[in-house]
């Protein structure tokens, strides 16, 4: 998947150089030259990363950062000509993830962009659980199996996540009740059984294995 980068920079020479290098690195790049244009481009283009100058006409990069982060979280690499520590601190406070002080190396900027996206991808992967053909998105609370979305109740979702974090490991009904429902051990074990039955109905009967007299485990093909 091609990553999209938005460059918001009023200096046409710098903007052109940054855009050309990032395109050469394989990114899809759009450019804006003022504050309002940057906010509109971020809203409409939904970039994966924004390279953002602090000093912009219309309103400055700090306000641009504030507005685009209010719309949706997106990594921001801030550019500043002043090297003013206050600008940098404010930029980080309003949602910037990294910064470069002008003049900077285009090669270094490209390296920072790659590094920042790798960091974001790693954080995103931590919010997902993938076991065989089962995919669980923890941030959006969505579940897919073999590409088909399954609509789970909140408790069904929590139970599935709990089993998926330790695939093949058998977990007792009592432990599941305590950790998913927060109930005292030994009470209401039939509640677990009924929720497992619902998960099997929605995700397939082969997904969760019953260990008779003990509990359940998420089944993973070997």
FIMIZA-967951 format. One line per field, with one value per residue: residue number from 1; x, y, z of N, C-alpha, C in turn. Coordinates in Angstrom, 1 decimal. Example, Ala and Ser with C-alpha at 12.3 -4.5 7.8 and 13.67 -1.06 7.14 Angstrom:
<sites>
num	1/2;
n.px	13.2/12.8;
n.py	-5.7/-2.2;
n.pz	7.8/7.1;
ca.px	12.3/13.7;
ca.py	-4.5/-1.1;
ca.pz	7.8/7.1;
c.px	13.2/12.9;
c.py	-3.3/0.0;
c.pz	7.8/7.9;
</sites>
This chain:
<sites>
num	1/2/3/4/5/6/7/8/9/10/11/12/13/14/15/16/17/18/19/20/21/22/23/24/25/26/27/28/29/30/31/32/33/34/35/36/37/38/39/40/41/42/43/44/45/46/47/48/49/50/51/52/53/54/55/56/57/58/59/60/61/62/63/64/65/66/67/68/69/70/71/72/73/74/75/76/77/78/79/80/81/82/83/84/85/86/87/88/89/90/91/92/93/94/95/96/97/98/99/100/101/102/103/104/105/106/107/108/109/110/111/112/113/114/115/116/117/118/119/120/121/122/123/124/125/126/127/128/129/130/131/132/133/134/135/136/137/138/139/140/141/142/143/144/145/146/147/148/149/150/151/152/153/154/155/156/157/158/159/160/161/162/163/164/165/166/167/168/169/170/171/172/173/174/175/176/177/178/179/180/181/182/183/184/185/186/187/188/189/190/191/192/193/194/195/196/197/198/199/200/201/202/203/204/205/206/207/208/209/210/211/212/213/214/215/216/217/218/219/220/221/222;
n.px	0.8/0.6/1.9/0.6/1.7/1.5/2.7/3.2/4.1/5.3/7.4/8.2/10.4/11.6/9.3/8.9/11.3/11.2/8.9/9.6/11.7/10.4/8.5/10.2/11.0/8.9/6.5/3.1/2.5/1.1/0.8/0.6/0.4/-0.2/-1.8/-4.7/-5.0/-3.5/-4.9/-7.3/-6.4/-5.4/-7.8/-9.3/-7.6/-6.6/-4.0/-1.2/0.9/2.2/4.2/5.2/5.5/6.4/6.1/3.7/1.6/-1.8/-2.7/-0.5/1.8/1.5/-1.2/-2.3/-1.5/-2.9/-5.5/-5.7/-5.1/-7.3/-9.2/-8.5/-6.1/-2.8/0.5/3.0/5.6/7.4/8.6/10.9/12.2/13.4/14.5/13.6/13.1/10.7/8.7/9.1/8.5/5.8/4.8/5.2/3.4/0.9/0.6/2.6/5.0/7.7/10.6/12.4/15.0/15.4/18.3/17.9/18.8/17.6/17.8/18.0/15.5/13.8/14.6/13.7/11.0/10.4/11.2/9.4/7.0/7.4/7.4/4.8/3.4/4.3/3.1/0.4/0.2/0.3/-2.2/-3.7/-4.8/-3.9/-4.7/-4.2/-6.8/-8.2/-8.9/-8.5/-9.4/-8.4/-8.6/-10.8/-12.6/-13.4/-14.1/-12.9/-13.2/-11.6/-11.8/-14.5/-16.7/-17.6/-20.3/-20.1/-21.2/-20.3/-19.4/-18.9/-16.9/-14.8/-14.4/-13.5/-11.1/-9.6/-9.2/-7.8/-5.4/-3.8/-3.4/-4.3/-3.8/-5.3/-8.0/-9.6/-13.1/-13.7/-11.6/-11.9/-14.4/-13.7/-11.7/-12.8/-15.5/-15.3/-16.4/-16.8/-14.9/-16.1/-18.8/-21.6/-20.7/-22.1/-22.7/-20.3/-20.3/-22.5/-21.8/-19.5/-20.8/-22.2/-20.1/-19.1/-21.2/-21.2/-18.6/-17.7/-17.7/-15.3/-13.5/-13.1/-12.0/-13.3/-12.3/-13.0/-14.4/-12.6/-12.1/-11.8/-10.2/-8.6/-8.6/-5.9/-4.9/-2.3;
n.py	-1.2/2.2/4.8/8.0/11.3/14.5/17.7/20.7/23.7/27.0/28.0/27.7/26.5/24.8/23.2/22.0/20.5/18.8/17.4/16.2/14.4/12.7/11.5/10.2/8.3/6.6/7.5/8.8/12.1/15.1/18.7/21.7/25.3/27.1/27.9/27.5/26.0/23.8/22.5/21.9/20.2/18.1/17.2/16.4/14.7/12.9/12.1/9.8/10.8/14.1/16.6/19.5/23.0/25.5/28.3/29.9/31.4/32.8/31.0/29.9/26.9/25.6/26.0/24.8/22.1/21.7/21.8/19.7/17.5/17.5/16.7/14.1/11.6/11.9/11.3/13.9/15.7/18.3/21.4/23.9/27.2/28.8/27.6/27.9/27.1/27.3/27.2/24.6/23.1/23.8/22.8/20.1/19.7/20.2/18.1/17.3/14.9/14.8/16.8/19.0/21.3/24.1/25.2/22.0/18.6/17.1/14.4/13.6/14.3/12.6/10.2/10.6/10.6/8.0/6.6/7.6/6.7/3.9/3.7/4.4/2.3/0.1/0.7/0.6/-2.1/-3.2/-2.8/-4.7/-8.0/-11.0/-14.1/-16.9/-17.0/-15.1/-11.8/-9.2/-6.0/-3.9/-1.2/-0.2/-2.1/-4.3/-7.3/-9.7/-12.7/-14.7/-12.6/-11.7/-9.7/-10.0/-9.3/-8.6/-8.7/-6.5/-8.0/-10.5/-9.8/-9.1/-11.5/-13.1/-11.7/-12.2/-14.9/-15.0/-13.7/-15.6/-18.0/-21.4/-22.0/-23.4/-22.1/-21.9/-22.0/-20.7/-18.9/-17.3/-16.2/-14.6/-12.8/-11.7/-11.1/-10.3/-11.6/-13.5/-16.4/-19.6/-19.1/-18.9/-20.3/-21.3/-19.0/-18.4/-20.6/-20.1/-17.8/-18.6/-20.4/-18.5/-17.2/-19.2/-19.6/-17.2/-17.0/-19.5/-23.0/-24.3/-22.7/-22.3/-24.5/-27.0/-28.1/-30.7/-30.6/-28.7/-26.1/-23.7/-23.1/-21.1/-22.2/-23.0/-23.6/-25.9;
n.pz	0.0/-0.9/0.8/1.9/1.9/3.1/2.4/3.9/3.2/2.7/1.3/-2.0/-3.3/-1.3/-0.7/-3.2/-3.5/-1.3/-1.8/-4.3/-3.5/-1.7/-3.3/-5.0/-3.1/-3.1/-2.0/-2.1/-2.8/-1.7/-1.8/0.1/0.6/2.5/5.8/6.0/3.6/4.1/6.2/4.9/3.0/4.5/5.7/3.4/1.9/3.7/4.8/5.5/6.9/7.9/6.7/8.1/8.0/10.4/10.2/8.4/6.0/6.5/8.8/11.4/11.5/13.9/14.6/12.4/13.0/15.4/14.5/12.5/14.1/15.8/14.1/13.2/14.4/13.3/12.2/12.6/11.2/12.1/10.8/11.4/11.1/13.0/15.2/17.7/20.9/22.3/20.3/19.4/21.6/22.0/19.6/19.9/21.9/20.8/19.2/17.3/16.2/15.7/14.8/12.6/12.2/10.1/8.2/6.6/5.8/2.9/2.5/5.2/6.1/4.6/5.7/8.4/7.9/7.0/9.4/11.3/10.2/10.4/13.2/13.8/12.4/13.9/16.4/15.6/14.9/17.4/18.3/17.2/16.8/15.3/14.3/12.6/10.2/11.6/12.5/14.8/15.5/17.9/18.5/16.9/17.6/16.0/14.3/12.1/10.2/7.9/6.1/6.4/8.2/11.6/13.8/17.0/20.4/23.1/25.3/24.2/22.4/24.2/25.5/23.3/22.6/24.9/24.8/22.4/22.9/24.0/22.2/21.7/24.4/27.2/29.0/32.0/32.9/35.2/35.5/33.2/33.8/36.0/34.8/32.5/33.0/35.6/37.8/40.9/41.3/40.3/40.1/38.0/35.6/33.4/32.0/30.6/28.9/27.3/26.0/24.5/22.8/21.3/20.0/18.5/16.8/15.3/14.3/13.5/14.1/14.5/15.7/18.5/21.0/23.0/26.2/27.9/31.1/31.9/30.4/27.8/24.7/22.2/19.0/16.7/13.5/12.9;
ca.px	0.0/1.4/1.7/0.3/2.3/1.1/3.7/2.6/5.3/5.1/8.6/8.0/11.6/11.7/8.2/9.2/12.4/10.8/7.9/10.3/12.4/9.5/8.0/11.3/11.1/7.8/5.3/2.2/2.7/0.4/1.4/-0.2/1.3/-0.7/-2.4/-6.0/-4.9/-3.0/-6.0/-8.3/-5.7/-5.4/-9.1/-9.8/-6.7/-6.4/-2.6/-0.6/1.9/2.2/5.4/4.5/6.3/5.8/5.8/2.9/0.5/-3.1/-2.4/0.8/1.8/1.0/-2.7/-2.6/-1.3/-4.0/-6.8/-5.7/-5.2/-8.6/-10.0/-8.1/-4.7/-1.9/1.9/3.4/7.0/7.4/9.8/11.0/13.4/13.9/15.2/13.1/12.7/9.2/8.0/9.2/7.7/4.3/4.5/5.0/2.3/-0.3/0.4/3.7/5.7/9.2/10.9/13.7/15.3/16.0/18.3/18.0/19.2/16.5/18.0/17.6/14.0/13.2/14.9/12.8/9.6/10.4/11.3/8.2/5.9/7.7/7.0/3.4/3.0/4.5/2.0/-0.9/0.1/0.0/-3.6/-4.4/-4.5/-4.1/-4.5/-4.6/-7.6/-9.0/-8.3/-9.2/-8.9/-8.7/-9.0/-12.1/-13.4/-14.0/-13.6/-13.1/-12.7/-11.5/-12.3/-15.9/-16.8/-18.6/-20.7/-20.1/-21.6/-19.1/-18.8/-18.4/-15.6/-13.8/-14.1/-12.6/-9.8/-9.0/-8.8/-6.9/-4.1/-3.1/-4.0/-4.0/-3.7/-6.6/-8.4/-10.8/-14.3/-13.6/-10.6/-12.6/-15.4/-13.0/-11.0/-13.7/-16.7/-15.1/-17.2/-16.1/-14.7/-17.0/-20.2/-22.1/-19.9/-22.9/-22.6/-19.2/-20.7/-23.5/-21.0/-18.7/-21.7/-22.5/-18.9/-19.0/-22.3/-20.9/-17.3/-17.4/-17.6/-14.0/-12.6/-12.9/-12.0/-13.7/-11.5/-14.1/-14.1/-11.6/-12.5/-11.8/-8.9/-8.7/-7.9/-5.1/-4.3/-0.9;
ca.py	0.0/3.4/5.8/9.3/12.3/15.9/18.7/22.0/24.6/28.1/28.2/26.8/25.7/23.8/22.3/21.2/19.6/17.8/16.5/15.3/13.4/11.8/10.8/9.2/7.3/5.8/8.0/9.7/13.4/16.4/19.9/22.9/26.4/28.0/27.2/27.0/25.0/22.6/21.9/21.4/19.0/17.0/16.7/15.8/13.7/11.9/11.5/9.0/11.7/15.5/17.4/20.8/24.1/26.3/29.7/29.8/32.4/32.4/30.8/29.1/25.5/25.2/26.0/23.7/20.9/21.6/21.5/18.4/16.5/17.5/15.9/12.7/11.5/11.7/11.7/15.2/16.1/19.8/22.1/25.3/28.0/29.7/26.9/28.4/26.0/27.4/26.7/23.1/22.5/24.0/21.9/18.7/19.7/20.2/16.8/17.0/13.8/15.0/18.1/19.3/22.8/24.6/24.3/20.6/17.7/16.4/13.0/13.3/14.4/11.4/9.2/10.8/10.2/6.5/6.2/7.9/5.8/2.6/3.7/4.4/1.0/-0.8/1.0/0.1/-3.5/-3.6/-2.7/-5.7/-9.4/-11.8/-15.5/-17.6/-16.1/-14.3/-10.5/-8.4/-4.6/-3.5/0.2/0.0/-3.1/-5.0/-8.7/-10.4/-14.0/-14.9/-11.3/-11.4/-9.1/-10.6/-8.3/-9.2/-7.9/-6.1/-9.2/-11.5/-9.3/-9.2/-13.0/-13.5/-11.1/-12.8/-16.2/-14.8/-13.3/-16.8/-19.1/-22.8/-22.1/-23.7/-21.3/-22.4/-21.2/-19.8/-17.8/-16.4/-15.4/-13.6/-11.8/-11.1/-10.6/-9.7/-12.3/-14.4/-17.7/-20.7/-18.7/-18.6/-20.9/-21.4/-17.8/-18.6/-21.6/-19.5/-16.8/-19.4/-20.9/-17.4/-16.9/-20.3/-19.3/-16.1/-17.1/-20.8/-23.9/-24.8/-21.6/-22.5/-25.9/-27.3/-29.1/-31.1/-30.6/-27.7/-24.8/-23.4/-22.6/-20.7/-23.2/-22.4/-24.7/-26.2;
ca.pz	0.0/-1.0/1.9/1.5/2.7/2.8/2.7/4.0/3.2/1.9/0.4/-3.1/-3.6/-0.3/-0.9/-4.4/-3.2/-0.3/-2.5/-5.3/-2.8/-1.1/-4.4/-5.4/-2.1/-3.2/-1.4/-2.9/-2.1/-2.1/-1.3/0.4/0.8/3.6/6.9/5.6/2.6/4.8/7.0/4.0/2.3/5.5/5.8/2.2/1.4/4.8/4.6/6.5/7.6/7.4/6.9/8.4/8.4/11.5/9.7/7.3/5.8/6.8/10.2/11.5/11.6/15.2/14.5/11.5/13.7/16.3/13.8/11.9/15.1/16.3/13.1/13.3/14.7/12.1/12.6/12.0/11.3/12.1/10.3/11.9/10.7/14.1/16.2/18.9/21.8/22.6/19.1/19.4/22.8/21.7/18.5/20.4/22.8/20.0/18.4/16.4/16.7/15.5/14.2/12.0/12.1/8.8/7.0/6.9/4.6/2.3/2.8/6.6/6.2/4.1/6.7/9.5/7.5/7.1/10.8/11.9/9.8/11.0/14.6/13.8/12.0/15.0/17.4/15.1/15.0/18.8/18.5/16.4/17.0/14.1/14.6/11.4/9.4/12.5/12.7/15.8/15.6/19.2/18.6/16.3/18.1/14.9/14.2/10.8/9.9/6.4/5.5/6.7/9.5/12.5/14.7/18.4/21.6/23.9/26.1/23.2/21.9/25.3/25.6/22.1/22.8/26.0/24.3/21.2/23.3/24.3/21.4/22.1/25.9/27.8/30.1/32.8/32.9/36.4/35.2/32.2/34.5/36.8/34.1/31.5/33.6/36.9/38.8/41.7/40.7/40.6/39.9/36.6/34.5/32.2/31.2/29.7/27.9/26.3/25.1/23.6/21.8/20.4/19.2/17.5/15.8/14.5/13.7/13.0/15.2/14.7/16.3/20.0/21.3/24.4/26.9/28.8/32.5/32.2/29.9/26.4/24.1/20.8/18.1/15.7/12.7/12.9;
c.px	0.9/1.0/1.5/1.0/1.9/2.2/3.1/3.8/5.1/6.2/8.5/9.2/11.7/10.6/8.4/10.3/12.0/9.8/8.6/11.0/11.5/8.8/9.0/11.4/9.8/6.5/4.4/2.1/1.7/1.0/0.4/0.8/0.9/-1.5/-3.8/-5.9/-4.4/-4.1/-7.0/-7.7/-5.7/-6.7/-9.6/-8.9/-6.4/-5.0/-2.2/0.4/1.9/3.6/5.0/5.4/5.6/5.3/5.0/2.0/-0.8/-3.2/-1.2/0.6/1.3/-0.5/-3.1/-2.6/-2.5/-5.3/-6.8/-5.8/-6.5/-9.5/-9.8/-6.6/-3.9/-0.5/2.3/4.9/7.0/8.7/9.8/12.3/14.1/14.7/14.8/12.5/11.2/8.4/8.0/8.4/6.2/3.9/4.3/3.8/1.0/-0.4/1.5/4.5/7.3/9.4/12.2/13.8/15.9/17.3/18.5/18.4/17.9/16.6/17.6/16.1/13.3/13.4/14.0/11.4/9.5/10.4/10.0/7.0/6.1/7.2/5.5/2.8/3.2/3.4/0.7/-0.9/-0.1/-1.4/-4.4/-3.9/-4.8/-3.7/-5.1/-5.5/-8.5/-8.2/-9.1/-8.6/-9.4/-9.2/-10.4/-13.1/-14.2/-13.3/-13.9/-12.5/-12.8/-12.1/-13.7/-16.0/-17.9/-19.0/-20.9/-20.6/-20.3/-18.5/-18.3/-17.0/-14.5/-13.4/-13.1/-11.2/-9.0/-8.4/-7.7/-5.5/-3.2/-3.6/-3.4/-3.9/-5.1/-6.8/-9.6/-11.9/-14.2/-12.7/-11.2/-13.6/-14.8/-12.4/-11.8/-14.9/-16.5/-15.9/-16.3/-16.0/-15.7/-18.5/-20.5/-21.3/-20.8/-23.0/-21.4/-19.6/-21.6/-22.8/-20.1/-19.6/-22.1/-21.3/-18.8/-20.1/-21.9/-19.5/-16.9/-17.2/-16.3/-13.0/-12.2/-13.0/-12.4/-12.8/-12.4/-13.6/-13.1/-12.0/-12.4/-10.4/-9.3/-7.9/-7.2/-4.6/-2.8/-0.3;
c.py	1.3/4.4/7.2/10.3/13.7/16.8/20.0/23.0/25.7/28.5/27.2/26.0/24.5/22.7/21.4/20.1/18.5/16.8/15.6/14.2/12.3/10.9/9.7/8.1/6.4/6.3/8.8/11.0/14.4/17.5/21.0/24.0/27.4/27.2/26.7/25.8/23.7/21.8/21.2/20.1/17.8/16.4/15.9/14.6/12.6/11.2/10.6/9.7/13.1/16.0/18.9/21.9/24.9/27.7/29.6/31.0/31.9/32.1/29.8/27.6/24.9/25.0/24.9/22.3/20.6/21.2/20.1/17.3/16.4/16.7/14.4/12.6/11.2/12.1/13.0/15.4/17.6/20.4/23.5/26.0/28.7/28.9/27.3/27.3/26.1/26.9/25.2/22.5/22.6/23.0/20.5/18.6/19.6/19.0/16.5/15.8/13.9/16.3/18.2/20.9/23.1/25.3/22.9/19.8/17.1/14.9/12.7/13.4/13.1/10.2/9.3/10.4/8.7/6.0/6.4/7.0/4.4/2.6/3.6/3.0/0.0/-0.6/0.5/-1.4/-4.0/-3.5/-3.7/-7.1/-10.2/-13.2/-16.3/-16.6/-15.2/-13.0/-9.7/-7.0/-4.1/-2.1/0.5/-1.1/-3.8/-6.4/-9.2/-11.8/-14.3/-13.8/-10.9/-10.9/-9.8/-9.5/-9.0/-8.2/-7.5/-7.2/-10.3/-11.1/-9.4/-10.6/-13.5/-12.9/-11.8/-14.2/-16.0/-14.3/-14.5/-18.0/-20.4/-23.0/-22.3/-22.8/-21.8/-21.5/-20.2/-18.6/-16.8/-15.6/-14.3/-12.5/-11.1/-10.4/-9.9/-10.4/-13.2/-15.8/-18.7/-20.3/-18.4/-19.1/-21.1/-20.2/-17.9/-19.5/-20.9/-18.5/-17.5/-19.9/-19.7/-17.1/-18.0/-20.1/-18.2/-16.2/-18.5/-21.8/-24.5/-23.9/-21.9/-23.9/-26.0/-28.4/-29.5/-31.2/-29.5/-26.3/-24.8/-22.9/-22.2/-21.6/-22.6/-23.6/-24.7/-26.3;
c.pz	0.0/0.1/1.3/2.4/2.2/3.3/2.7/4.2/2.2/0.9/-0.8/-3.4/-2.6/-0.5/-2.1/-4.2/-2.3/-1.0/-3.5/-4.6/-2.3/-2.2/-4.9/-4.4/-2.1/-2.6/-2.4/-2.1/-2.6/-1.3/-1.0/0.8/1.9/4.7/6.5/4.6/3.1/5.5/6.0/3.3/3.2/5.6/4.6/1.8/2.4/4.6/5.8/7.4/7.0/7.7/7.0/8.8/9.5/11.0/8.4/7.2/6.2/8.3/10.3/11.6/12.9/15.2/13.5/12.2/14.6/15.6/13.2/12.9/15.8/15.4/13.2/13.6/13.5/12.6/11.9/12.3/11.1/11.6/10.9/11.5/11.9/15.1/17.6/19.8/22.2/21.5/19.1/20.5/22.5/20.6/19.0/21.3/22.0/19.1/17.4/17.0/16.6/14.8/13.5/11.9/10.8/9.1/7.3/5.6/4.2/2.6/4.3/6.8/5.7/5.1/8.0/9.2/7.6/8.5/11.5/11.5/10.3/12.5/14.7/13.5/13.2/16.1/16.9/15.2/16.4/19.1/17.7/16.8/15.8/14.4/13.4/10.5/10.3/12.7/13.7/15.8/17.0/19.3/18.0/16.8/17.0/14.7/12.7/10.8/8.5/5.6/5.7/8.1/10.3/13.5/16.1/19.4/22.3/24.7/25.3/22.7/23.0/25.5/24.5/22.3/23.8/25.6/23.2/21.7/23.7/23.5/21.8/23.6/26.4/29.0/30.7/32.7/34.1/36.1/34.2/32.9/35.3/36.0/33.0/32.1/35.0/38.0/39.7/41.1/41.2/40.5/38.4/35.5/33.3/31.4/30.2/28.6/26.8/25.4/24.1/22.5/20.8/19.5/18.1/16.4/14.8/13.8/13.2/14.2/15.4/15.4/17.7/20.3/22.8/25.0/28.0/30.3/32.9/31.7/28.4/26.0/22.6/19.9/17.0/14.8/12.7/11.5;
</sites>
